[in-house]
Amino acid sequence: MTYQTHIRQMLQLPNVLAQSTGILGWLISVLINPFLTAGVPAWGWLAFAGMIGSCLAMTTARRFAVWRLFALVFVLFEALAFRFQILGMGEAGYAWMIPMAIVIILGSTILFSHVLDYGIAAGAVWLLLFYGELDTITAASLPLFWVMLGASLALGLLLNATFVRIVASTLELKESYRLQAETDALTGISNRRALMLDMEQVCREGSPSWYFVMLDIDDFKRINDRFGHDVGDQVLKEMAGILVKHFRVDASGAWAARNSACCSSPKTSASWRSDCRRCWTISAATPAPAAVFPSVPGWRASPRAISPRICSSRPMASSIRPSAPARTGCITAAA
C-alpha cells in the first residue's frame, strides 16, 4: 500500500466531518448572527457554494494531487465565506476576525497530509481575512495581533506535523506487519498468503494475460534424509535466490517443503517459456556451495531439479472459484 492510498483511507472520514463542520458552522452562524442586518453579500454565498463544491471534489477525487489541491481550495473558500460574513456585520465584526482566523487554522490541521500545504493554507487564511483591514487594528493592539498570528501559525504547524508523523508511522508499522505476514522467513520470498491474495486479484480482474507456474525440486526428501533439514533449508534458499535473480515474477509462494508457485503478467506466453527454460538451465548448472554439501564437493542440481509448467490465468482463476468447474490446459516447458 502506498502512502497516498493509506493516508486517503485514514483521512477520508475525518476530512468529511471537518469540512461538514465548517459548512454547517458558517450556515448556522449566518442564521443566528444578530449583526447581519443587511444579510450576507452575494460573494459570501458564492464562497459558501465553493466550500460545498470543493468538499465534494475532494471526496470524489481519484488522483492524490487533486485530493491535496481541493483541501487547500476548501480552506480558502471557508476563509472567504467568513470574511464576507464579518464584513456584513459592520464594526461589530472586527472583534471576530482574530478568533475566526485561529478557529479556521487549527480546525484544518487534519485536512492536509503535507506540512507545506498546511503552511500555505494557514498563511492564506490570515491574508484573506485581514487584507485591507489592518487599519482597523489600533497601534496599541498591533503587537498583540502579531503575537496571536505567530502563535497560531506555530501551533497549527506543530499539530499538523505531529499528525502527519503519526499517519506515516502507522503506515510503516502496517507495512512491516504485512511484509511479515506475506514473506517466507526462510527464503525471503512471498509466501502462500501473498500468492493467494494475488490469485484472488487475478480472478477479480479477469485478465487473460496472467500466467501461473509451479516449480518442483526433485529428490528433496532424499536431500533432507541424507544431509539433514539444515541442508534442505539451504537448498530452498539457493532455489529462491535463483528465482529472484533470474525469473521475472511478481509474486512467488512456498506451497510445501519442495514446491513453490508464482504468477505474473508477462507480455507473451513465449517470454514465460523462455524464463522457465532459463531458470531450469541455471539451476541445473549452479554448483551447490560448500556450506550446503560439505561432503559432496562439486555437487550440481539434477537436470530434473525443477519442472516448470505454464498455465493460463483462466484455468488458474477457475480452479479457485468454488462455483466454477476447474479447467486444465497447461503447457509444459521444454526441459
Backbone hydrogen bonds in HBPLUS format (Angstrom, degrees):
<---DONOR---> <-ACCEPTOR-->    atom                        ^
c    i                          cat <-CA-CA->   ^        H-A-AA   ^      H-
h    n   atom  resd res      DA  || num        DHA   H-A  angle D-A-AA Bond
n    s   type  num  typ     dist DA aas  dist angle  dist       angle   num
A0006-HIS N   A0002-THR O   2.98 MM   4  6.17 166.4  2.00 152.4 156.7     1
A0007-ILE N   A0003-TYR O   2.91 MM   4  6.00 168.9  1.93 153.2 156.2     2
A0008-ARG N   A0004-GLN O   3.08 MM   4  6.16 152.0  2.17 143.4 150.8     3
A0009-GLN N   A0005-THR O   3.06 MM   4  6.24 156.6  2.11 147.4 153.5     4
A0010-MET N   A0006-HIS O   3.01 MM   4  6.27 153.9  2.08 148.8 156.1     5
A0011-LEU N   A0007-ILE O   2.93 MM   4  5.91 154.0  1.99 142.7 149.5     6
A0012-GLN N   A0008-ARG O   2.95 MM   4  5.53 125.7  2.25 140.9 148.6     7
A0015-ASN N   A0011-LEU O   2.84 MM   4  5.66 157.0  1.90 147.3 153.8     8
A0016-VAL N   A0012-GLN O   3.14 MM   4  6.33 159.2  2.18 145.5 151.0     9
A0017-LEU N   A0013-LEU O   3.00 MM   4  6.22 162.3  2.03 156.8 161.6    10
A0018-ALA N   A0014-PRO O   2.88 MM   4  6.04 159.7  1.92 148.0 153.7    11
A0019-GLN N   A0015-ASN O   2.87 MM   4  6.03 165.3  1.89 153.1 157.2    12
A0020-SER N   A0016-VAL O   2.84 MM   4  5.92 154.3  1.91 143.6 151.6    13
A0021-THR N   A0017-LEU O   2.91 MM   4  6.07 147.4  2.02 141.8 150.5    14
A0022-GLY N   A0018-ALA O   3.11 MM   4  6.43 153.6  2.18 143.5 149.8    15
A0023-ILE N   A0019-GLN O   2.95 MM   4  6.23 158.7  1.99 150.5 156.2    16
A0024-LEU N   A0020-SER O   2.88 MM   4  6.01 172.4  1.89 152.0 154.5    17
A0025-GLY N   A0021-THR O   2.78 MM   4  5.76 150.5  1.86 141.5 151.1    18
A0026-TRP N   A0022-GLY O   3.05 MM   4  6.17 156.4  2.11 143.1 147.9    19
A0027-LEU N   A0023-ILE O   3.09 MM   4  6.34 167.5  2.11 150.4 154.0    20
A0028-ILE N   A0024-LEU O   2.86 MM   4  5.96 167.1  1.88 153.7 157.2    21
A0029-SER N   A0025-GLY O   2.99 MM   4  5.99 157.8  2.04 141.2 147.9    22
A0030-VAL N   A0026-TRP O   3.02 MM   4  6.25 146.6  2.13 145.1 153.6    23
A0031-LEU N   A0027-LEU O   3.16 MM   4  6.44 152.0  2.24 142.9 150.1    24
A0032-ILE N   A0028-ILE O   3.01 MM   4  6.27 147.3  2.12 152.7 160.9    25
A0033-ASN N   A0029-SER O   2.94 MM   4  5.52 118.4  2.33 136.9 147.5    26
A0044-GLY N   A0041-PRO O   2.96 MM   3  5.33 131.6  2.20 105.0 117.9    27
A0045-TRP N   A0041-PRO O   3.38 MM   4  6.92 149.3  2.48 146.9 154.6    28
A0046-LEU N   A0042-ALA O   3.00 MM   4  6.34 150.6  2.08 149.0 157.8    29
A0047-ALA N   A0043-TRP O   2.95 MM   4  6.19 152.6  2.02 143.6 150.5    30
A0048-PHE N   A0044-GLY O   2.94 MM   4  6.21 148.5  2.04 141.3 150.5    31
A0049-ALA N   A0045-TRP O   2.90 MM   4  6.19 152.6  1.98 143.9 150.9    32
A0050-GLY N   A0046-LEU O   2.90 MM   4  6.20 143.5  2.04 139.5 150.3    33
A0051-MET N   A0047-ALA O   2.95 MM   4  6.34 141.2  2.10 142.4 152.5    34
A0051-MET N   A0048-PHE O   3.12 MM   3  5.04 121.4  2.48  91.4 105.9    35
A0052-ILE N   A0048-PHE O   3.18 MM   4  6.59 158.9  2.23 149.3 153.1    36
A0053-GLY N   A0049-ALA O   2.89 MM   4  6.13 165.0  1.92 151.7 156.3    37
A0054-SER N   A0050-GLY O   2.88 MM   4  5.93 164.8  1.91 148.4 152.4    38
A0055-CYS N   A0051-MET O   3.01 MM   4  6.12 149.3  2.11 143.3 151.8    39
A0056-LEU N   A0052-ILE O   3.04 MM   4  6.31 161.1  2.07 151.4 155.6    40
A0057-ALA N   A0053-GLY O   2.88 MM   4  6.08 157.2  1.93 148.2 155.4    41
A0058-MET N   A0054-SER O   2.90 MM   4  5.95 153.6  1.97 141.4 148.0    42
A0059-THR N   A0055-CYS O   3.03 MM   4  6.22 150.5  2.12 142.7 150.8    43
A0060-THR N   A0056-LEU O   3.05 MM   4  6.23 151.0  2.14 147.3 154.1    44
A0061-ALA N   A0057-ALA O   2.94 MM   4  5.72 114.6  2.38 138.2 151.8    45
A0067-TRP N   A0063-ARG O   3.06 MM   4  6.36 155.0  2.13 147.5 155.1    46
A0068-ARG N   A0064-PHE O   2.93 MM   4  6.23 156.3  1.99 151.2 156.6    47
A0069-LEU N   A0065-ALA O   2.98 MM   4  6.17 156.2  2.04 143.4 150.2    48
A0070-PHE N   A0066-VAL O   3.05 MM   4  6.27 164.1  2.07 155.9 157.7    49
A0071-ALA N   A0068-ARG O   3.28 MM   3  5.34 135.7  2.49  96.5 108.4    50
A0072-LEU N   A0069-LEU O   3.12 MM   3  5.40 120.6  2.49 101.5 114.6    51
A0073-VAL N   A0069-LEU O   2.99 MM   4  6.35 156.9  2.05 145.9 153.3    52
A0074-PHE N   A0070-PHE O   2.96 MM   4  5.91 155.0  2.03 136.1 141.7    53
A0075-VAL N   A0071-ALA O   3.37 MM   4  6.61 163.3  2.40 143.1 146.3    54
A0076-LEU N   A0072-LEU O   3.10 MM   4  6.37 157.4  2.15 151.3 157.7    55
A0077-PHE N   A0073-VAL O   2.99 MM   4  6.24 162.7  2.02 153.7 157.7    56
A0078-GLU N   A0074-PHE O   2.86 MM   4  6.08 153.3  1.94 150.1 158.5    57
A0079-ALA N   A0075-VAL O   2.96 MM   4  6.19 159.4  2.01 148.8 153.1    58
A0080-LEU N   A0076-LEU O   3.00 MM   4  6.26 158.7  2.05 147.1 153.3    59
A0081-ALA N   A0077-PHE O   2.85 MM   4  6.04 159.3  1.89 150.1 155.5    60
A0082-PHE N   A0078-GLU O   3.10 MM   4  6.35 164.5  2.12 152.1 155.2    61
A0083-ARG N   A0079-ALA O   2.92 MM   4  6.07 145.1  2.05 142.4 152.9    62
A0084-PHE N   A0080-LEU O   3.02 MM   4  6.29 163.9  2.05 156.0 157.8    63
A0085-GLN N   A0081-ALA O   3.15 MM   4  6.38 148.7  2.25 139.8 148.7    64
A0086-ILE N   A0082-PHE O   2.89 MM   4  6.04 158.0  1.94 146.1 151.8    65
A0087-LEU N   A0083-ARG O   2.85 MM   4  6.11 157.8  1.90 152.2 158.6    66
A0088-GLY N   A0084-PHE O   3.12 MM   4  6.22 140.4  2.28 133.4 143.0    67
A0088-GLY N   A0085-GLN O   3.17 MM   3  5.11 124.1  2.50  91.3 105.5    68
A0089-MET N   A0086-ILE O   3.02 MM   3  5.16 151.5  2.10 102.5 111.6    69
A0090-GLY N   A0087-LEU O   3.37 MM   3  5.71 166.7  2.39 107.5 111.4    70
A0093-GLY N   A0090-GLY O   3.08 MM   3  5.68 153.5  2.15 113.3 120.9    71
A0094-TYR N   A0091-GLU O   3.29 MM   3  5.70 152.5  2.37 108.7 115.2    72
A0096-TRP N   A0093-GLY O   2.99 MM   3  5.32 151.7  2.07 109.4 118.3    73
A0097-MET N   A0094-TYR O   3.36 MM   3  5.52 165.9  2.39 106.6 110.7    74
A0100-MET N   A0096-TRP O   3.04 MM   4  5.93 154.7  2.10 141.6 149.3    75
A0101-ALA N   A0097-MET O   2.92 MM   4  6.12 156.4  1.98 151.1 157.7    76
A0102-ILE N   A0098-ILE O   3.06 MM   4  6.30 162.5  2.09 158.0 162.0    77
A0103-VAL N   A0099-PRO O   2.97 MM   4  6.18 157.7  2.02 147.4 153.6    78
A0104-ILE N   A0100-MET O   2.99 MM   4  6.18 165.8  2.01 152.4 155.6    79
A0105-ILE N   A0101-ALA O   3.02 MM   4  6.14 163.4  2.04 148.3 153.1    80
A0106-LEU N   A0102-ILE O   2.98 MM   4  6.07 175.1  1.98 154.1 155.7    81
A0107-GLY N   A0103-VAL O   2.87 MM   4  5.74 146.2  1.99 141.0 151.2    82
A0111-LEU N   A0108-SER O   3.18 MM   3  5.33 158.7  2.22 106.5 113.0    83
A0118-TYR N   A0114-HIS O   3.22 MM   4  6.61 158.8  2.27 150.1 155.8    84
A0119-GLY N   A0115-VAL O   2.87 MM   4  6.16 158.3  1.92 153.2 159.4    85
A0120-ILE N   A0116-LEU O   3.03 MM   4  6.30 159.1  2.07 153.3 157.7    86
A0121-ALA N   A0117-ASP O   3.03 MM   4  6.27 162.4  2.07 148.6 153.6    87
A0122-ALA N   A0118-TYR O   2.82 MM   4  6.01 164.4  1.84 157.9 161.8    88
A0123-GLY N   A0119-GLY O   3.08 MM   4  6.18 164.7  2.11 145.6 149.7    89
A0124-ALA N   A0120-ILE O   2.96 MM   4  6.11 153.9  2.03 145.3 153.1    90
A0125-VAL N   A0121-ALA O   2.97 MM   4  6.21 144.8  2.10 146.9 155.7    91
A0126-TRP N   A0122-ALA O   3.39 MM   4  6.75 163.9  2.42 151.5 152.8    92
A0127-LEU N   A0123-GLY O   3.10 MM   4  6.32 156.5  2.16 145.2 152.3    93
A0128-LEU N   A0124-ALA O   2.86 MM   4  6.00 161.2  1.90 151.3 155.4    94
A0129-LEU N   A0125-VAL O   3.03 MM   4  6.16 159.8  2.07 151.5 156.8    95
A0130-PHE N   A0126-TRP O   3.06 MM   4  6.01 153.5  2.13 144.4 150.8    96
A0131-TYR N   A0127-LEU O   2.88 MM   4  5.39 117.4  2.28 140.9 149.2    97
A0133-GLU N   A0130-PHE O   3.00 MM   3  4.94 169.0  2.01 120.8 121.0    98
A0136-THR N   A0133-GLU O   3.08 MM   3  5.64 162.0  2.12 113.6 119.3    99
A0137-ILE N   A0134-LEU O   3.04 MM   3  5.53 161.9  2.08 112.9 118.7   100
A0141-SER N   A0138-THR O   3.11 MM   3  5.26 128.9  2.38  99.0 112.2   101
A0142-LEU N   A0138-THR O   3.03 MM   4  6.16 121.6  2.39 144.7 160.2   102
A0145-PHE N   A0141-SER O   2.98 MM   4  6.27 146.1  2.10 148.8 159.4   103
A0145-PHE N   A0142-LEU O   3.02 MM   3  4.93 117.9  2.42  94.3 110.3   104
A0146-TRP N   A0142-LEU O   3.06 MM   4  6.44 158.4  2.11 158.1 161.9   105
A0147-VAL N   A0143-PRO O   3.00 MM   4  6.28 151.8  2.09 146.8 155.0   106
A0148-MET N   A0144-LEU O   2.95 MM   4  6.16 161.6  1.99 149.7 154.0   107
A0149-LEU N   A0145-PHE O   2.90 MM   4  6.15 157.4  1.95 150.6 157.4   108
A0150-GLY N   A0146-TRP O   2.92 MM   4  6.05 171.1  1.93 148.4 151.0   109
A0151-ALA N   A0147-VAL O   2.86 MM   4  5.95 163.9  1.88 151.7 156.9   110
A0152-SER N   A0148-MET O   2.98 MM   4  5.97 160.7  2.02 143.6 149.0   111
A0153-LEU N   A0149-LEU O   3.07 MM   4  6.24 161.4  2.10 150.1 155.3   112
A0154-ALA N   A0150-GLY O   2.95 MM   4  6.08 163.4  1.98 149.3 154.2   113
A0155-LEU N   A0151-ALA O   2.88 MM   4  5.99 165.9  1.90 150.0 154.3   114
A0156-GLY N   A0152-SER O   2.90 MM   4  5.92 159.3  1.94 143.9 150.3   115
A0157-LEU N   A0153-LEU O   2.91 MM   4  6.03 162.6  1.94 149.3 154.0   116
A0158-LEU N   A0154-ALA O   2.98 MM   4  6.13 155.4  2.04 145.1 152.1   117
A0159-LEU N   A0155-LEU O   2.95 MM   4  6.16 162.6  1.98 150.3 154.7   118
A0160-ASN N   A0156-GLY O   2.91 MM   4  6.08 165.4  1.93 151.9 156.2   119
A0161-ALA N   A0157-LEU O   2.85 MM   4  5.92 162.6  1.88 147.6 153.0   120
A0162-THR N   A0158-LEU O   2.96 MM   4  6.08 158.7  2.00 146.8 152.7   121
A0163-PHE N   A0159-LEU O   2.92 MM   4  6.08 156.3  1.98 146.3 153.3   122
A0164-VAL N   A0160-ASN O   2.85 MM   4  6.07 165.0  1.87 155.0 158.4   123
A0165-ARG N   A0161-ALA O   2.96 MM   4  6.06 153.8  2.02 142.6 150.2   124
A0166-ILE N   A0162-THR O   2.98 MM   4  6.21 154.1  2.04 146.9 153.2   125
A0167-VAL N   A0163-PHE O   3.02 MM   4  6.32 159.2  2.07 150.6 156.1   126
A0168-ALA N   A0164-VAL O   2.95 MM   4  6.17 161.3  1.98 150.3 155.1   127
A0169-SER N   A0165-ARG O   2.91 MM   4  6.08 158.7  1.96 148.2 154.3   128
A0170-THR N   A0166-ILE O   2.91 MM   4  6.09 152.1  1.99 145.6 153.3   129
A0171-LEU N   A0167-VAL O   3.05 MM   4  6.35 152.3  2.13 145.2 152.1   130
A0172-GLU N   A0168-ALA O   3.00 MM   4  6.30 160.6  2.03 150.5 155.4   131
A0173-LEU N   A0169-SER O   2.94 MM   4  6.15 160.0  1.98 149.4 154.6   132
A0174-LYS N   A0170-THR O   2.89 MM   4  6.06 158.7  1.94 146.4 152.8   133
A0175-GLU N   A0171-LEU O   2.85 MM   4  6.04 165.3  1.87 155.8 159.4   134
A0176-SER N   A0172-GLU O   2.93 MM   4  6.05 148.6  2.03 141.6 150.6   135
A0177-TYR N   A0173-LEU O   3.03 MM   4  6.29 159.8  2.07 150.2 154.3   136
A0178-ARG N   A0174-LYS O   2.89 MM   4  6.13 153.7  1.96 146.7 155.1   137
A0179-LEU N   A0175-GLU O   2.89 MM   4  6.04 161.2  1.92 148.2 152.4   138
A0180-GLN N   A0176-SER O   3.07 MM   4  6.26 155.2  2.13 143.6 150.5   139
A0181-ALA N   A0177-TYR O   2.95 MM   4  6.13 149.1  2.05 143.9 152.3   140
A0182-GLU N   A0178-ARG O   2.91 MM   4  6.05 136.8  2.10 145.5 157.1   141
A0191-ASN N   A0182-GLU O   3.02 MM   9  5.45 156.2  2.08 119.0 124.5   142
A0184-ASP N   A0189-ILE O   2.75 MM   5  5.58 173.1  1.75 166.8 166.8   143
A0188-GLY N   A0184-ASP O   2.86 MM   4  5.20 145.8  1.98 141.6 151.0   144
A0195-LEU N   A0191-ASN O   3.08 MM   4  6.38 157.5  2.13 148.8 155.9   145
A0196-MET N   A0192-ARG O   2.84 MM   4  6.06 161.9  1.88 157.6 160.9   146
A0197-LEU N   A0193-ARG O   3.08 MM   4  6.34 152.8  2.15 146.1 153.6   147
A0198-ASP N   A0194-ALA O   3.02 MM   4  6.31 155.1  2.09 147.5 153.8   148
A0199-MET N   A0195-LEU O   2.90 MM   4  6.19 152.8  1.97 148.3 156.5   149
A0200-GLU N   A0196-MET O   2.90 MM   4  6.12 152.5  1.97 146.2 153.2   150
A0201-GLN N   A0197-LEU O   3.04 MM   4  6.32 148.7  2.14 141.1 149.6   151
A0202-VAL N   A0198-ASP O   2.96 MM   4  6.29 148.2  2.07 143.8 152.6   152
A0203-CYS N   A0199-MET O   3.02 MM   4  6.36 152.3  2.10 145.4 152.3   153
A0204-ARG N   A0200-GLU O   3.02 MM   4  6.33 150.7  2.11 144.3 152.2   154
A0205-GLU N   A0201-GLN O   2.93 MM   4  6.17 158.2  1.98 151.0 156.6   155
A0206-GLY N   A0202-VAL O   2.85 MM   4  5.92 157.5  1.90 150.1 156.3   156
A0313-SER N   A0210-TRP O   2.77 MM 103  4.72 112.0  2.23 159.1 145.5   157
A0211-TYR N   A0264-SER O   2.96 MM  53  5.68 158.4  2.01 163.3 169.2   158
A0264-SER N   A0211-TYR O   3.22 MM  53  5.68 149.0  2.32 144.2 153.3   159
A0212-PHE N   A0311-CYS O   2.86 MM  99  5.02 155.8  1.91 144.9 151.6   160
A0311-CYS N   A0212-PHE O   2.88 MM  99  5.02 146.3  2.00 143.1 152.7   161
A0213-VAL N   A0262-CYS O   2.94 MM  49  5.42 163.3  1.97 167.1 169.8   162
A0262-CYS N   A0213-VAL O   2.93 MM  49  5.42 154.1  2.00 153.7 159.5   163
A0215-LEU N   A0260-SER O   2.85 MM  45  5.34 170.6  1.86 155.4 158.1   164
A0260-SER N   A0215-LEU O   3.08 MM  45  5.34 149.6  2.17 149.3 155.3   165
A0217-ILE N   A0258-ARG O   3.07 MM  41  5.37 163.4  2.10 157.1 161.9   166
A0218-ASP N   A0305-ALA O   3.09 MM  87  5.03 142.5  2.23 116.2 127.6   167
A0223-ILE N   A0219-ASP O   3.18 MM   4  6.51 146.8  2.29 141.9 150.5   168
A0224-ASN N   A0220-PHE O   3.04 MM   4  6.39 158.6  2.09 149.6 154.6   169
A0225-ASP N   A0221-LYS O   2.86 MM   4  6.10 161.9  1.90 151.8 156.9   170
A0226-ARG N   A0222-ARG O   2.92 MM   4  5.92 153.4  1.99 142.5 149.4   171
A0227-PHE N   A0223-ILE O   2.90 MM   4  5.73 164.9  1.92 148.0 153.2   172
A0228-GLY N   A0224-ASN O   2.83 MM   4  4.61 135.3  2.03 120.0 129.6   173
A0232-GLY N   A0228-GLY O   3.17 MM   4  6.53 154.0  2.24 141.8 149.7   174
A0233-ASP N   A0229-HIS O   2.81 MM   4  6.06 148.1  1.91 144.8 152.4   175
A0234-GLN N   A0230-ASP O   3.14 MM   4  6.47 148.0  2.24 138.3 146.4   176
A0234-GLN N   A0231-VAL O   3.06 MM   3  5.00 115.5  2.49  92.6 108.3   177
A0235-VAL N   A0231-VAL O   2.97 MM   4  6.35 147.6  2.08 147.9 157.0   178
A0236-LEU N   A0232-GLY O   3.06 MM   4  6.39 157.8  2.11 147.9 153.0   179
A0237-LYS N   A0233-ASP O   2.96 MM   4  6.26 153.2  2.03 146.2 153.9   180
A0238-GLU N   A0234-GLN O   2.87 MM   4  6.16 156.4  1.93 147.2 153.4   181
A0239-MET N   A0235-VAL O   2.90 MM   4  6.15 160.1  1.94 152.1 157.6   182
A0240-ALA N   A0236-LEU O   2.88 MM   4  6.07 159.3  1.92 148.2 154.2   183
A0241-GLY N   A0237-LYS O   2.86 MM   4  6.08 151.7  1.94 145.9 154.0   184
A0242-ILE N   A0238-GLU O   3.03 MM   4  6.35 149.7  2.12 145.7 153.1   185
A0243-LEU N   A0239-MET O   3.04 MM   4  6.37 158.2  2.09 149.3 155.1   186
A0244-VAL N   A0240-ALA O   2.93 MM   4  6.17 168.5  1.95 155.2 157.7   187
A0245-LYS N   A0241-GLY O   2.98 MM   4  6.01 155.6  2.04 143.5 150.4   188
A0246-HIS N   A0242-ILE O   2.89 MM   4  5.76 162.5  1.92 150.5 154.9   189
A0247-PHE N   A0243-LEU O   2.87 MM   4  4.76 146.1  1.98 129.3 136.2   190
A0249-VAL N   A0247-PHE O   2.96 MM   2  5.79 108.9  2.48 115.8  99.1   191
A0263-CYS N   A0251-ALA O   3.15 MM  12  5.78 143.0  2.29 141.3 151.2   192
A0253-GLY N   A0261-ALA O   2.67 MM   8  5.33 155.0  1.73 154.8 163.6   193
A0261-ALA N   A0253-GLY O   2.91 MM   8  5.33 153.7  1.98 148.2 156.9   194
A0255-TRP N   A0259-ASN O   3.22 MM   4  5.50 139.8  2.39 116.6 126.5   195
A0271-SER N   A0268-THR O   3.26 MM   3  5.52 132.5  2.50  99.6 110.0   196
A0272-TRP N   A0269-SER O   3.08 MM   3  5.13 122.9  2.42  95.2 109.7   197
A0273-ARG N   A0269-SER O   3.04 MM   4  6.43 156.7  2.09 151.2 157.5   198
A0274-SER N   A0270-ALA O   2.95 MM   4  6.20 156.7  2.01 146.4 152.9   199
A0275-ASP N   A0271-SER O   2.94 MM   4  6.16 151.1  2.03 140.1 148.0   200
A0276-CYS N   A0272-TRP O   2.90 MM   4  6.15 161.5  1.94 154.5 158.7   201
A0277-ARG N   A0273-ARG O   2.97 MM   4  6.20 164.5  1.99 153.1 156.8   202
A0278-ARG N   A0274-SER O   2.97 MM   4  6.10 162.0  2.00 147.5 152.8   203
A0279-CYS N   A0275-ASP O   2.83 MM   4  6.01 159.5  1.88 150.3 156.2   204
A0280-TRP N   A0276-CYS O   2.95 MM   4  6.12 159.0  1.99 148.2 153.8   205
A0281-THR N   A0277-ARG O   2.88 MM   4  6.10 160.2  1.92 149.6 155.3   206
A0282-ILE N   A0278-ARG O   2.90 MM   4  6.06 166.0  1.92 152.8 156.3   207
A0283-SER N   A0279-CYS O   3.00 MM   4  6.07 163.4  2.03 147.1 151.9   208
A0284-ALA N   A0280-TRP O   3.00 MM   4  6.09 151.5  2.08 144.3 152.0   209
A0285-ALA N   A0281-THR O   3.04 MM   4  6.18 136.9  2.24 141.0 152.3   210
A0285-ALA N   A0282-ILE O   3.21 MM   3  5.14 128.7  2.49  92.6 105.8   211
A0286-THR N   A0282-ILE O   2.99 MM   4  5.94 113.8  2.44 142.2 156.8   212
A0288-ALA N   A0299-TRP O   2.94 MM  11  5.75 168.6  1.95 160.4 163.4   213
A0292-VAL N   A0289-PRO O   2.91 MM   3  5.45 150.8  1.99 113.8 122.5   214
A0293-PHE N   A0289-PRO O   3.41 MM   4  6.84 159.0  2.46 161.3 163.0   215
A0296-VAL N   A0293-PHE O   3.14 MM   3  5.27 158.5  2.19 106.8 113.5   216
A0299-TRP N   A0296-VAL O   3.28 MM   3  5.72 141.9  2.44 139.1 134.5   217
A0305-ALA N   A0302-SER O   2.80 MM   3  4.87 137.1  1.98 126.1 121.5   218
A0333-ALA N   A0308-PRO O   3.44 MM  25  5.91 157.9  2.49 136.4 141.8   219
A0310-ILE N   A0331-ILE O   2.94 MM  21  5.18 173.0  1.94 153.0 153.1   220
A0331-ILE N   A0310-ILE O   2.80 MM  21  5.18 173.3  1.81 162.2 163.4   221
A0316-MET N   A0312-SER O   3.30 MM   4  6.51 162.9  2.33 145.3 150.4   222
A0317-ALA N   A0313-SER O   2.65 MM   4  5.76 162.6  1.68 153.2 157.7   223
A0318-SER N   A0314-ARG O   2.91 MM   4  6.01 161.1  1.95 150.8 156.2   224
A0319-SER N   A0315-PRO O   3.02 MM   4  6.05 149.1  2.11 144.5 151.8   225
A0321-ARG N   A0318-SER O   3.22 MM   3  5.28 165.8  2.24 107.0 110.8   226
A0324-ALA N   A0321-ARG O   3.22 MM   3  5.49 154.3  2.29 109.3 116.6   227
